[in-house]
Amino acid sequence: MIANHMPRVRHILPMTRVLRERKLEGNAILTVRVKEKVQSTDVIAEVQPQPRHHFLDLASALGVSDAEAARLLRVDLGTEVEAGQVLAGPAGIARRTVRAPANGKVLSLSRGRLLFEAREEARVVHAGVPGEIVASDGSNSITISVVGALVQGAWGNGRRGWGVLRDVGGSRSARLEPSELDMILRGAVVLVGVVDNPKTLHQGTEIPIRGLVCGSMASELIPVALRMSYPILLTEGFGATPMNSPTYDLLSTNAGREASVEASLLEPYGTQQPEILVPLPATQDLTKVERIVQLQPGARVRALRAPHVGAVGNLLHLMPGVESFPSGILARSAMVELEGIGSAPIPLSNLEVIA
Amino acid sequence: MSTMHEADTLLAVDVGTVNTRASLFDVVDGRYRMVATGRASSTAGAPLFDVREGMQVALGEVSEITGRPFFDESEALLIPTTGGGAGVDAFVSTASAGPHVRTVLVGLMPGVSIESARRLAGSTYLDVIDEIGLTDRRGEEAQIDVILAARPDLIFMVGGTDGGATASVIRQIETVSLATSLLPTDQRPALVFAGNTNLGAAVMERFQNGAAVALVPNIRPSLEQEELEPARLKLAEIIGQFRSQRIAGFEDLNAWSGGYTMLTADAFSRVVRYLSRVYDPDKGVLGIDVGAAHVTVAAAFDGKLSRKVHSDLGLGTSLPGLLRHTSVSNVSRWLPMEVTEAEVRDYIFNKALYPGTIPAELSDLHIEYALLRELIRAGISRSRGDWAEGASSELMPPMEPIIASGGAIARAPRPGYAALALLDAVQPRGITTLVLDPYNLVPAVGAAAKLLPMITVQVLESGSFVSLGTVVSPVGRGHEGRPVLRIRIDPESGGEPIEGIIRYGQLVLLPLRQGEHARMTLRPERGFDVGFGGPGKAGALRVSGGALGVIIDARGRPIELSKNPERRRALNQKWLYEIGAMLES
């Protein structure tokens, strides 16, 4: 029997191929080509940040009429100019001129006013993962194909980074204390169970670490986490829930390897999930990433809510009708054999499929 | 909406952020009834971004219950009904799912045109990310940069009464025109001008750079007049187009429903306005819809509707927004057991991560309903400023009925649970009726109202809505245990009358079953007002029963909760028992 219910799907895959699209905001110059192999640290594009605009009042600066100002313009509209370059003039006995306030572009002239676009320092975009460039639209997006282990998370602080994965604490429920973050972990992506101390996050900046992957974190640390410059990814959510066992087993097995952490901020109707990628040589069959997986007997599932939040198990069977829970709520449910707990009925709404 | 005006069967689909619901209505004994309903997880978001999958599952449930197929072999909806009983005569669709339309408001005066534009934007699924006004201290360059950085989906321009200001409006239009011309063609926003009507041609002239401007009648034709409806219709159209561009399947819904999927908030509000014309003109009608991503509050007084869609409130993805309007301790004050503030806070953020989950444990249910109370309170308090009555009073204006909709309310394990949450959150005064919409039918009947005018009242009067009961809430202050009210209920069925004295602080249920009627006589003590013309005034009226009978809420208005946590928890527990939400073990 298959449930008439579309569950959430969480990917925890030891070996797969994923396509990671890098969206480039603003004007971008790509520095890689399709079929090119890249490393995490390779620059794949230079992006011009959103430029600032300035009105330059040529007429009043030159002391002439609007029409005369247009005649005195020394550069064509749309031309790139250097800071200090004469844009208009000279005019009058004092031979007044108007110069570009920064590197930029002259956009338009209307009623004696020149609209100037000041160019900001370009910012580089790194690949973030080792792989192969497989697609690009030539200006705003680059897609990288990566082979390796994939683990999806629940929450991220909007940062991206990579480094060598280190299991600090040695268990999926280990609480990370500030003192445990020492210089040995400099440049590492730290794997841990729970974080509940803001000092721990600040210490991560001091070292600095390149990423923090934890099961859960106290929600009151969210504002601190959002300010950190390194990626913070939670696999479970907020509170003190240990990391789920398949995630911990897979990541701890890969400790010592380079991992890429994409701690994407969850946005309503966004496409990007927080995730960790551990690039690996493709030595075995790759598991396909399935977007839709049915809830059916044998499915590997994870409980999303109390009383078994975070527990993982196998779906035994879908229960007929609706089940009553201690809250009094009636819900369509499945009987799940939870690791270390035994069998328990869980509402379908409170299950996600691990694929 | 379908163009048929004579229809027996109506199929309605509502696509919400978390749930997609399908409901089939048919004529039974000459009146419209909801005959089956189905629910599925919405598939408007990741990973599918296609509403059809969720809709098919919900419709599949309805088909399974009724044995009625809705589609032909090519998966086209069968309209009208075939001879073999397949398909439906009419179809309507509503949707609240979809990304918000990022909007920049451009206007003149903060208290005039911008205020109206803000009110309009707040009544629908727009996300206002910035405002540019005449008193804006930012320079023109900065305003251009604001628009470029915001990458809005919509720029809504207002300003100038008809025949009024022109130069300042045009100056702002020129700034917008310049800014949009700097955006890549495929990223240019939709543009709507709803200002000084005399400026239509001048506005069009300023946007000759390829941008299409929609001109709609002025939302402030004069300083005294506000006319939001034409602009609201245009914005609804833009929101619909925006959703269709980003989420697949809306085209199908639009095609089946005559080209137009109505916004859920519009359909919901339409019902509230309609009821305010049908019910007691001296009272308003209040509708509250708590979804995962929005809380919609609609209040109407004799046809004058005011509504707000609170996009930063909701019992799912928008839940963390609640903390901008209230504190964790305000949530905790409604709990009957001890829960740390950290646990409540974690609950809020986890619910936002997993909005489709439901509380299986009793403690989780208590937290969820405490949050529900604060969501409704925040929604109402941020809406009341626009209400035609009672905007400035601390107490709620008289309302009849109060309709509550939304997944969490519908899931209440016992009617008392929903009733207590509503009483605590809304704190109605005088006499009112609490009505639950467990199957989320309000949007459906609202969307169908133009097509089938009788459906609203007929479905509302059917058993598809749950009347929790008539509520009597005396207003006044007293000491715990002081007599507040003498009550007598004479059932029309001829049963034994019920008489008694209600004391301050009590929450009392008097039996009167759904569908039964009675004459209720109320004699409030001095200083207590039940809505018969002032404190101490007695009166009698015909009342209807409900799932809980007649509810007397003599806890005072506003309800004052003890500052002592233990006493407060005990009181919350006592009320849960008194209203039948929890059973004595």
HADDOCK unambig.tbl for C-alpha pairs under 7 A between the chains (distance, minus, plus):
assign (segid A and resid 4 and name CA) (segid B and resid 57 and name CA) 6.67 0.50 0.50
assign (segid A and resid 5 and name CA) (segid B and resid 40 and name CA) 6.32 0.50 0.50
assign (segid A and resid 5 and name CA) (segid B and resid 41 and name CA) 6.59 0.50 0.50
assign (segid A and resid 6 and name CA) (segid B and resid 41 and name CA) 6.18 0.50 0.50
assign (segid A and resid 50 and name CA) (segid B and resid 149 and name CA) 6.78 0.50 0.50
assign (segid A and resid 52 and name CA) (segid B and resid 145 and name CA) 6.26 0.50 0.50
assign (segid A and resid 53 and name CA) (segid B and resid 141 and name CA) 5.49 0.50 0.50
assign (segid A and resid 53 and name CA) (segid B and resid 145 and name CA) 6.59 0.50 0.50
assign (segid A and resid 54 and name CA) (segid B and resid 141 and name CA) 5.50 0.50 0.50
assign (segid A and resid 55 and name CA) (segid B and resid 141 and name CA) 6.52 0.50 0.50
assign (segid A and resid 154 and name CA) (segid B and resid 353 and name CA) 6.92 0.50 0.50
assign (segid A and resid 218 and name CA) (segid B and resid 346 and name CA) 6.83 0.50 0.50
assign (segid A and resid 219 and name CA) (segid B and resid 345 and name CA) 6.52 0.50 0.50
assign (segid A and resid 219 and name CA) (segid B and resid 346 and name CA) 5.32 0.50 0.50
assign (segid A and resid 219 and name CA) (segid B and resid 349 and name CA) 6.87 0.50 0.50
assign (segid A and resid 237 and name CA) (segid B and resid 350 and name CA) 5.96 0.50 0.50
assign (segid A and resid 238 and name CA) (segid B and resid 346 and name CA) 5.31 0.50 0.50
assign (segid A and resid 238 and name CA) (segid B and resid 349 and name CA) 6.75 0.50 0.50
assign (segid A and resid 238 and name CA) (segid B and resid 350 and name CA) 6.00 0.50 0.50
assign (segid A and resid 239 and name CA) (segid B and resid 346 and name CA) 5.63 0.50 0.50
assign (segid A and resid 268 and name CA) (segid B and resid 99 and name CA) 6.61 0.50 0.50
assign (segid A and resid 269 and name CA) (segid B and resid 45 and name CA) 5.11 0.50 0.50
assign (segid A and resid 269 and name CA) (segid B and resid 46 and name CA) 6.31 0.50 0.50
assign (segid A and resid 269 and name CA) (segid B and resid 99 and name CA) 6.01 0.50 0.50
assign (segid A and resid 271 and name CA) (segid B and resid 46 and name CA) 6.13 0.50 0.50
assign (segid A and resid 291 and name CA) (segid B and resid 47 and name CA) 6.35 0.50 0.50
assign (segid A and resid 306 and name CA) (segid B and resid 360 and name CA) 6.89 0.50 0.50
assign (segid A and resid 306 and name CA) (segid B and resid 361 and name CA) 6.57 0.50 0.50
assign (segid A and resid 307 and name CA) (segid B and resid 361 and name CA) 6.66 0.50 0.50
assign (segid A and resid 325 and name CA) (segid B and resid 360 and name CA) 5.44 0.50 0.50
assign (segid A and resid 325 and name CA) (segid B and resid 361 and name CA) 6.96 0.50 0.50
assign (segid A and resid 326 and name CA) (segid B and resid 360 and name CA) 6.14 0.50 0.50
assign (segid A and resid 326 and name CA) (segid B and resid 361 and name CA) 5.27 0.50 0.50
assign (segid A and resid 326 and name CA) (segid B and resid 362 and name CA) 5.70 0.50 0.50
assign (segid A and resid 327 and name CA) (segid B and resid 359 and name CA) 6.67 0.50 0.50
assign (segid A and resid 327 and name CA) (segid B and resid 360 and name CA) 5.22 0.50 0.50
assign (segid A and resid 327 and name CA) (segid B and resid 361 and name CA) 4.71 0.50 0.50
assign (segid A and resid 327 and name CA) (segid B and resid 362 and name CA) 3.89 0.50 0.50
assign (segid A and resid 327 and name CA) (segid B and resid 365 and name CA) 5.94 0.50 0.50
assign (segid A and resid 328 and name CA) (segid B and resid 413 and name CA) 4.97 0.50 0.50
assign (segid A and resid 329 and name CA) (segid B and resid 360 and name CA) 6.75 0.50 0.50
assign (segid A and resid 329 and name CA) (segid B and resid 411 and name CA) 6.75 0.50 0.50
assign (segid A and resid 329 and name CA) (segid B and resid 412 and name CA) 6.97 0.50 0.50
assign (segid A and resid 329 and name CA) (segid B and resid 413 and name CA) 4.92 0.50 0.50
assign (segid A and resid 349 and name CA) (segid B and resid 356 and name CA) 6.11 0.50 0.50
assign (segid A and resid 349 and name CA) (segid B and resid 357 and name CA) 5.06 0.50 0.50
assign (segid A and resid 349 and name CA) (segid B and resid 358 and name CA) 6.61 0.50 0.50
assign (segid A and resid 350 and name CA) (segid B and resid 357 and name CA) 4.90 0.50 0.50
assign (segid A and resid 350 and name CA) (segid B and resid 358 and name CA) 6.57 0.50 0.50
